[in-house]
Amino acid sequence: MSNIDNSLKEIGKLNDLQQRNQWLNNIHPLVKLLLTVIYILLVVSVDKYNLGQMLVLAIYPFMVFNIGDLRLKEAIYRMRLILPLVMMVGMFNPIFDSSIEAGIISMVTLMLKGIYTVMVAYALIATTSIEAICYALRQIYIPQILVVVILLIYRYIFIMGQEADRIMTAYKLRAPAQKGINYKAWGSLIGQWLIRSMDRAESVYESMQLRGFRGEYAYASKAKIRLADILYLIIWIGVFAVLRFTDIVDVIGGLFI
């Protein structure tokens, strides 16, 4: 099985997670989007030497994973290309610190910032469909063209992936004993891939126009915000305020003294 086929299957599994009839999946997408943005801003605002507060802020991503019934092992596997890059940013930070101790603290803090950010972004994607996310973006007045571009890029990933898989399969059938693709064929294969993908994308766009598309995507479900959604938002904003603007680390430490 090719790597392209594996990647398409992973995207399919992610879509299956989004379609589950689970409590967190049913929370209004606008609420989940706002909480994700607020949490990321909160994490970024923490001083790079305040390791204690960063450890306490882990409560949100781990609670969301628990409420959303998401497996941390699967999340790490799907984020395996992003997490090393995030951690490298923290590893290179001690070069610019005055002492080794301060460098280690800032390194761990920056690494946690990156990990938390990626985790909450994954939790949002794993519990919310791309249509729902785009609908939430329009609710906060993100420009229409940007939202449509995001949505179409996500949809065309499948088209381009399927075409790339077909080309790879055809190449392997014609050169069964060869490992990988000969560098001399790279240019022609990439050209064919782009041309065939553009042809299919054009067909998809014509089909969208025939169905009434005029620049604004017609979202299938425009859910209303419920009382449970508002309470979920208020509770977490309150928790964020307590974790960020009170010396919660000392309070927690005092309970064990």
C-alpha positions as CSV (number, residue, x, y, z in Angstrom):
1,M,0.0,0.0,0.0
2,S,1.4,3.4,-1.0
3,N,2.1,6.3,1.3
4,I,-0.5,8.3,-0.6
5,D,-3.1,5.7,0.0
6,N,-2.2,5.6,3.7
7,S,-2.6,9.4,3.9
8,L,-6.0,9.3,2.2
9,K,-7.1,6.6,4.7
10,E,-5.9,8.7,7.6
11,I,-8.0,11.7,6.3
12,G,-10.9,9.3,6.0
13,K,-10.5,8.2,9.6
14,L,-10.4,11.8,10.7
15,N,-13.7,12.4,8.8
16,D,-15.2,9.4,10.7
17,L,-14.2,11.1,14.0
18,Q,-15.9,14.3,12.9
19,Q,-19.2,12.5,12.1
20,R,-19.5,10.7,15.5
21,N,-22.6,11.3,17.5
22,Q,-20.6,12.3,20.6
23,W,-21.2,15.1,23.1
24,L,-18.3,17.3,22.2
25,N,-19.0,16.8,18.5
26,N,-22.5,18.2,19.1
27,I,-21.2,21.4,20.7
28,H,-21.7,24.4,18.4
29,P,-18.7,24.9,16.1
30,L,-18.5,28.6,16.9
31,V,-18.0,27.8,20.6
32,K,-15.3,25.3,19.9
33,L,-13.5,27.6,17.5
34,L,-13.6,30.6,20.0
35,L,-12.3,28.4,22.8
36,T,-9.5,27.1,20.6
37,V,-8.5,30.6,19.6
38,I,-8.7,32.0,23.1
39,Y,-6.7,29.1,24.5
40,I,-4.0,29.5,21.9
41,L,-3.7,33.2,22.7
42,L,-3.6,32.4,26.4
43,V,-0.8,29.9,25.9
44,V,1.2,32.3,23.7
45,S,0.9,35.1,26.3
46,V,2.5,33.1,29.1
47,D,6.1,34.1,29.9
48,K,8.7,31.7,28.6
49,Y,10.2,31.3,32.1
50,N,6.8,30.5,33.8
51,L,7.0,26.8,33.5
52,G,4.6,26.2,36.4
53,Q,1.7,28.0,34.7
54,M,2.3,26.1,31.5
55,L,2.0,22.8,33.3
56,V,-1.3,23.9,34.8
57,L,-2.6,25.0,31.4
58,A,-2.4,21.4,30.3
59,I,-5.8,20.9,31.9
60,Y,-7.7,22.1,28.8
61,P,-6.2,19.9,26.0
62,F,-6.3,16.8,28.2
63,M,-9.9,17.5,29.3
64,V,-10.9,18.1,25.7
65,F,-9.3,14.8,24.7
66,N,-11.1,13.0,27.5
67,I,-14.5,14.6,26.9
68,G,-14.2,14.1,23.1
69,D,-13.1,10.5,23.5
70,L,-9.9,11.1,21.5
71,R,-6.9,8.8,21.8
72,L,-3.7,10.6,22.5
73,K,-1.7,7.8,20.8
74,E,-3.6,8.3,17.5
75,A,-3.3,12.1,17.8
76,I,0.5,11.9,18.2
77,Y,0.7,9.5,15.2
78,R,-1.2,11.9,13.0
79,M,0.8,14.9,14.3
80,R,4.2,13.1,13.9
81,L,5.4,15.5,11.3
82,I,4.5,18.7,13.1
83,L,5.5,17.9,16.7
84,P,9.3,17.4,16.0
85,L,9.3,20.8,14.3
86,V,7.5,22.4,17.3
87,M,10.0,20.8,19.7
88,M,13.0,21.9,17.7
89,V,12.0,25.6,18.2
90,G,12.2,25.0,22.0
91,M,15.5,23.1,21.7
92,F,17.3,26.0,20.0
93,N,16.0,28.6,22.4
94,P,18.7,28.0,25.2
95,I,21.4,29.4,22.9
96,F,20.0,32.9,23.6
97,D,19.6,32.6,27.4
98,S,22.0,33.9,30.0
99,S,22.2,30.7,32.1
100,I,21.7,27.0,31.6
101,E,18.9,26.8,34.1
102,A,17.0,29.6,32.5
103,G,17.6,28.0,29.1
104,I,16.2,24.7,30.1
105,I,13.1,26.2,31.7
106,S,12.5,28.4,28.6
107,M,13.1,25.4,26.3
108,V,10.5,23.2,28.1
109,T,8.0,26.1,28.2
110,L,8.3,26.8,24.5
111,M,8.0,23.1,23.7
112,L,4.9,22.8,25.8
113,K,3.4,25.9,24.1
114,G,3.8,24.3,20.7
115,I,2.5,20.9,21.9
116,Y,-0.6,22.4,23.5
117,T,-1.3,24.5,20.5
118,V,-1.1,21.5,18.1
119,M,-3.2,19.4,20.5
120,V,-6.1,21.8,20.7
121,A,-6.1,22.4,17.0
122,Y,-6.2,18.6,16.4
123,A,-9.1,18.3,18.9
124,L,-11.0,21.0,17.0
125,I,-10.5,19.3,13.7
126,A,-11.2,15.8,15.1
127,T,-14.6,16.8,16.6
128,T,-15.7,19.4,13.9
129,S,-16.3,18.9,10.2
130,I,-14.6,21.3,7.8
131,E,-18.1,22.6,6.8
132,A,-18.9,23.4,10.4
133,I,-15.5,25.1,10.9
134,C,-16.0,27.2,7.8
135,Y,-19.6,28.1,9.0
136,A,-18.1,29.2,12.3
137,L,-15.5,31.3,10.5
138,R,-18.3,33.1,8.6
139,Q,-20.1,33.7,11.9
140,I,-17.2,35.8,13.1
141,Y,-17.0,37.6,9.7
142,I,-13.9,36.1,8.2
143,P,-13.9,37.1,4.6
144,Q,-16.0,34.9,2.4
145,I,-13.3,34.3,-0.2
146,L,-10.9,33.0,2.5
147,V,-13.4,30.6,3.9
148,V,-14.3,29.2,0.4
149,V,-10.7,28.8,-0.4
150,I,-10.1,26.8,2.8
151,L,-13.0,24.6,2.1
152,L,-12.1,23.9,-1.5
153,I,-8.5,23.2,-0.6
154,Y,-9.6,20.6,1.9
155,R,-11.9,19.0,-0.7
156,Y,-9.4,19.1,-3.5
157,I,-6.9,17.3,-1.3
158,F,-8.8,14.1,-2.0
159,I,-8.9,14.7,-5.7
160,M,-5.2,15.4,-6.0
161,G,-4.4,12.5,-3.7
162,Q,-6.5,10.1,-5.8
163,E,-4.9,11.2,-9.0
164,A,-1.4,10.9,-7.5
165,D,-2.3,7.4,-6.3
166,R,-3.5,6.4,-9.8
167,I,-0.3,7.7,-11.4
168,M,1.8,5.9,-8.8
169,T,0.0,2.6,-9.3
170,A,0.3,2.9,-13.1
171,Y,4.0,3.6,-12.9
172,K,4.6,0.6,-10.5
173,L,2.7,-1.7,-12.9
174,R,4.9,-0.6,-15.7
175,A,8.1,-0.9,-13.7
176,P,7.4,-3.6,-11.1
177,A,11.1,-4.3,-10.3
178,Q,12.0,-0.7,-9.7
179,K,12.1,0.8,-6.3
180,G,10.6,4.3,-6.2
181,I,10.3,6.6,-9.2
182,N,13.3,7.3,-11.5
183,Y,14.3,10.9,-11.3
184,K,14.1,11.2,-15.1
185,A,10.3,10.6,-14.8
186,W,9.6,13.1,-12.0
187,G,8.9,16.1,-14.3
188,S,6.5,14.3,-16.6
189,L,4.6,12.6,-13.8
190,I,4.2,15.8,-11.8
191,G,3.0,17.5,-15.0
192,Q,0.4,14.8,-15.7
193,W,-0.6,14.9,-12.0
194,L,-1.3,18.6,-12.1
195,I,-3.1,18.5,-15.5
196,R,-5.4,15.6,-14.5
197,S,-6.1,17.2,-11.1
198,M,-7.0,20.5,-12.8
199,D,-9.3,18.7,-15.2
200,R,-11.1,17.0,-12.4
201,A,-11.3,20.2,-10.4
202,E,-12.8,22.0,-13.3
203,S,-15.5,19.3,-13.6
204,V,-16.2,19.6,-9.9
205,Y,-16.5,23.4,-10.2
206,E,-18.9,23.1,-13.1
207,S,-21.0,20.7,-11.1
208,M,-21.0,23.2,-8.2
209,Q,-22.2,26.0,-10.5
210,L,-25.0,23.8,-11.9
211,R,-26.1,23.2,-8.3
212,G,-26.3,27.0,-7.7
213,F,-22.8,27.9,-6.3
214,R,-22.2,31.6,-6.8
215,G,-19.2,32.2,-4.5
216,E,-20.9,31.4,-1.2
217,Y,-21.0,27.8,0.1
218,A,-24.5,26.7,1.1
219,Y,-23.9,25.1,4.5
220,A,-26.0,22.1,5.1
221,S,-26.5,22.7,8.8
222,K,-26.8,26.1,10.4
223,A,-27.2,25.0,14.0
224,K,-28.4,27.4,16.6
225,I,-26.4,28.0,19.8
226,R,-28.0,26.1,22.7
227,L,-27.9,26.9,26.4
228,A,-25.4,24.0,26.9
229,D,-23.1,25.6,24.3
230,I,-23.2,28.9,26.1
231,L,-22.6,27.3,29.5
232,Y,-19.7,25.3,28.0
233,L,-18.1,28.5,26.7
234,I,-18.6,30.5,29.9
235,I,-17.2,27.7,32.1
236,W,-14.0,27.3,30.1
237,I,-13.5,31.1,29.8
238,G,-13.8,31.2,33.6
239,V,-11.3,28.4,34.0
240,F,-8.9,30.2,31.6
241,A,-9.2,33.4,33.6
242,V,-8.4,31.6,36.9
243,L,-5.5,29.7,35.4
244,R,-4.0,32.8,33.7
245,F,-4.7,35.7,36.1
246,T,-4.3,34.1,39.5
247,D,-1.3,32.5,41.1
248,I,-2.9,29.1,40.8
249,V,0.4,27.2,41.0
250,D,1.1,28.6,44.5
251,V,-2.5,27.9,45.6
252,I,-2.3,24.2,44.4
253,G,1.1,23.9,46.1
254,G,-0.3,25.3,49.4
255,L,-2.9,22.5,49.5
256,F,-0.2,19.9,49.9
257,I,1.8,21.8,52.5
